[in-house]
């Protein structure tokens, strides 16, 4: 009986460890994507600010 309890505890510990690893990896991915999203927004704002407007075309006078 003690061996079955030890095996069950080992299986539960392994599953808990895997679950914790998955949660940590998920958190790291969320943080990385949030950082990339902020950086992409900053780059887009900078490009929009420095974008050169096309010249205004003047009507041809005859």
RAFEN-V713016 format. One record per residue. N is the residue number from 0. RES is the residue in one small letter. PHI is phi in degrees with one decimal (999 if undefined). Layout:
n->N res->RES phi->PHI
n->N res->RES phi->PHI
//
This chain:
n->0 res->x phi->999
n->1 res->x phi->-63.7
n->2 res->x phi->-66.3
n->3 res->x phi->-66.7
n->4 res->x phi->-65.6
n->5 res->x phi->-62.8
n->6 res->x phi->-65.3
n->7 res->x phi->-61.8
n->8 res->x phi->-64.1
n->9 res->x phi->-64.6
n->10 res->x phi->-64.8
n->11 res->x phi->-64.0
n->12 res->x phi->-65.2
n->13 res->x phi->-65.6
n->14 res->x phi->-65.6
n->15 res->x phi->-64.3
n->16 res->x phi->-64.9
n->17 res->x phi->-64.0
n->18 res->x phi->-63.0
n->19 res->x phi->-64.3
n->20 res->x phi->-62.8
n->21 res->x phi->-65.3
n->22 res->x phi->-65.2
n->23 res->x phi->-65.6
n->24 res->x phi->-63.2
n->25 res->x phi->-62.5
n->26 res->x phi->-63.6
n->27 res->x phi->-65.7
n->28 res->x phi->-65.4
n->29 res->x phi->-61.0
n->30 res->x phi->-65.4
n->31 res->x phi->-65.4
n->32 res->x phi->-67.8
n->33 res->x phi->-64.5
n->34 res->x phi->-65.2
n->35 res->x phi->-63.5
n->36 res->x phi->-64.7
n->37 res->x phi->-64.4
n->38 res->x phi->-65.5
n->39 res->x phi->-64.5
n->40 res->x phi->-64.6
n->41 res->x phi->-66.1
n->42 res->x phi->-65.2
n->43 res->x phi->-63.9
n->44 res->x phi->-65.6
n->45 res->x phi->-65.0
n->46 res->x phi->-66.2
n->47 res->x phi->-66.3
n->48 res->x phi->-72.5
n->49 res->x phi->-96.9
n->50 res->x phi->-70.3
n->51 res->x phi->-81.9
n->52 res->x phi->-74.2
n->53 res->x phi->-66.9
n->54 res->x phi->-65.2
n->55 res->x phi->-79.3
n->56 res->x phi->-81.6
n->57 res->x phi->-99.5
n->58 res->x phi->-66.4
n->59 res->x phi->-73.9
n->60 res->x phi->-95.4
n->61 res->x phi->-98.4
//
